[in-house]
């Protein structure tokens, strides 16, 4: 009887050790996944902040251009004016966010290893939040390509404006000495199209704020889990 009890106890102990080892391995694996997710989402937060800064620059330039509307030739250096026009009429920002760690978890089915149900739910909802912000960036890009740039091409010579969109463009596009920008300052369409750019950028900023709130919530949840 003693030997039987000893055998049973040794078997139970072996099962307990094995189960404990499996739990230990899963815990370590979860920590590794969480650390990888944290890296991705910290990079995501940095890119969202950079995108927000770009949207603010576009709004600032557009507001300055509206101040010139309805008046005489603006009292501003030509290079600065062409920089503003290039940004508002030819440029936009696109938001590319890392998602490798999050996508790998879902595609492999390993998402269940994340024990925090709230965190799993936030990770599952993340793509839809990103899609809303990306949609606004695409909307602005399409407006620039199909409405704003063609408008400017039809009103003035845009060679110098195009030069100020990037350093590469400045090297490759020859400069011309004199461009008459007066056609813009009393044109109602100029006022309308620049105002609409501000509106579009404002919508994009709102989506970026939602993204920031979501990513900050995910980062807080991950950090809390890593401290357990």
N, C-alpha and C positions, 0 to 999 in steps of 0.2 A: 504493500500500500504506500509506504514511504517513497519507494522508488517510482511508483506511478505518479504520485503527487509531484515529485521532483521533475519528472519528465514533462508533466503538464505545465508546471510553472516555468520550466526552461523554454517550452514552446511559446507560452504567452509572452515571456520576456523577449524572445526573439521577434515576435510579431510587434511588440511595443517599440523595440529598438528600430525595427524596419520602418514602422509607421512614423516614428520620430524623425528618422533620417529623411524619409520622403517629404515630411513637412518642412524640415530644415532646407532641403534642396529647393522646394517650391518657394519658400520665403526668400532665399537668395536669388532665385530666378526672377521673382517679382521685383526685388530691389534693383536688379540689373535693368529690367524693362523700364522701371520708373526713372532710373537715372538717365537712360537714353531718351525717354519722353521729355524729361526736364530740359535736357540740352536742346532738343528740337523746339520746344515751346519758348525757351529763353531767346533763341535765335528768331523765332516768330515774332516775339514782342519787340525785338530790336527793329525788325523789318517793318512792322506796323508803325512804329514811331517815325521811322524814316519816311514812310509813305505819307503819314499825317503832315510831316514838315513840308513835303512837296506840295500837297494840296493847299496848305496855307500860303506857300509862295505864289502859287497860281492865283489864289484869291487876292493876295496883296497886289500883284501886278495888274490884275484886271480892275481892281478898285482905282488904282492910280490912272489907268487908261480912261476910265469913266470921268475922272476929274478934268481931263483934257477936252471932253466932248462939249460941243457948243461954244467953244472959244477960239482964240487965235492960235497960232503955232505955239506949242507948249515950250516953256522955258526949261528945257532939259537937254543934256548932252545927247547927241544923235545915237551914240553907241548904247547908252542906257535905254533910250526909247526903243531901239531895234531889239534889244534884249527882251524888253517887256512884250513887244509884239510877237517875237519868236516864241516866247513861253506860252502866251495866251492863245495864239492862233495856230501854232505848229506842234506844240509839245503836250505830253500827258505823262502820267505815271501808271505803271502796272505793278500789281502786288503779287509776288511769287513767294509762297510760304513753304518751308520744309514740312514734309508729312511722312517721311519714310518710316519712322518708328511706330507712329500711330497706325499707318496703313498695314505695316507688317503684322502687328498684333491682330488686326481684324481679319486679314486675309488668311492667316495661319490658324485662326481659331483659338489663339492663346490669350485672347482678351479676358477670358474667365479667370486667368491667374491673377488679375488685378482684383483684389478683394473688396475694395471700396466701390460699392454700387453707384454712389453719386458720381464718382470720378468716371466710371465706365459710361454712365449716361452722358456726361459732358463730352467725353471723347467721341461718343456716337453722334452727338448733335453738331460737333465741330464742322464737318464739311458743309453743312447747310448755311452756317454763319459765314464761312469763307466765301461760299458761292454768291451770297447777297452782296458782299463787298466787291468781289471780282466783277459782278454784273454792272455795278456803277462805273468801274474803271473802263470796262468795254464800251459802255454807253458814251462816256466822255471821249474815248479814242475815236469812236465812229463819228461823233459830232465834229471833232477836229478835222478828220480826214474828208468828210463828205459835205460839211457846211462851213466851218470856220476858215480853213485853208483856202478853199475855192473862192470864198468871199474876198479874202485879202488879195488873192491873185488877180481878181477882177478890178480891184480899186487902185492898187499901186504896184510899182516894181518891187518884188519881194526878195531880190537876190541878197541884199545885205541882211535882211531879217533872217533868211535861211542860214546865213553864215553864223549867226549868233546862237543857233540851236545846239551846236556842239563844237568842240575844238577840232574834230576831224573835218566837219563841214567848213569851218573857217579856213582851214588849210587848202581845201580843194575847190572852193567856190571863189572866183575872183571878185574883189570889191569894186563897187562903182562909186563915183565921187558924190553924186547928188541925187537924192530921191525926194520928191514932193509928197509929204504926208498930209497935206491940207485937206485932201479929198475925204479923209476919215473923220475929221473933227466936227463936221456938221451933217453927217449922214446918220439918219435915224436907225438904219440897219446896224451900223457900227455899235450904237448904244444898246440896241436890243440883243445883239449876238454876244457882246461882252457881258452884259447883265445875266444872260442865260448861262454863260460859263461859270459865273459866280454861283448861281443856283445849283448847277450840276456838281460843282466842287463841294458845296455845302451838304448836299445829299451824301456824297462820298465820305465826307468827314463824319457824318452821323453813323454810317456803316462801320467806319474805322473805330469809332467809340464803342460800338457794340462788340467788335472784334477784340478790342483791348480789354473790355470787361470780361469777356469769355476766356481769353487767354490768361488773364490774371487769376481768375477763379480756378482754372486748371492747374496753374503753377502753384497756387496756395495748397490745393488738395494734394498734389504730388509731394510737395515739401513736407506736408503733415504726415503722409504715409511713410516717407523716407526716415522720419524721426522716430517712428514706432520701433 
